[in-house]
Amino acid sequence: MKKHIHVTSVLETIQLAEQLAQLLSPPDVITLEGDLGAGKTTFTQALAKSLGVTRTVSSPTFTIIKQYEGTTHPLNHLDVYRLADSDEDLGWDELFYGDAISIVEWAQYIEPELPENRLGIKITRTGDTARLIELEPIGSHFIKICEAISQ
């Protein structure tokens, strides 16, 4: 059951991320997909802020993993693009089954390592500030989360 949400502004994207943050708890995993400039970093920054992260959140392209302490929950932000065609084990079990919420960009490169249950998010640019945000829940926990998100 995919859920499609159309947003017309950056503010609406931020509000969606804030709403989602209130429904998440460790060790929830989100996979995040979208073209360059689609809004992945904006979405992640808003989600992190809602989790009480006060540090600046940026893409972990060159470090692969950035970890942030939040006042409500910790956040792992992964960009695994550089792991394409690699069998590198970065301690996936500790990351995905630990005490943090994880957001994974380019998740297709570590598909076998991902937890069975997760929330897939795809952001597609449909205009200057308009986006189509597709939520794909995998597992009953994430189906309930998607049902709780208002449009």
Secondary structure, DSSP 8 states (H G I E B T S, - for coil): --EEEEE-SHHHHHHHHHHHHTT--TT-EEEEEE-TTSSHHHHHHHHHHHTT--S-----TTTSEEEE--SS--EEEEE-GGGTT------HHHHHSSSSEEEEETGGGGGGGS-SSEEEEEEEE-SSS-EEEEEEEESHHHHHHHHH---
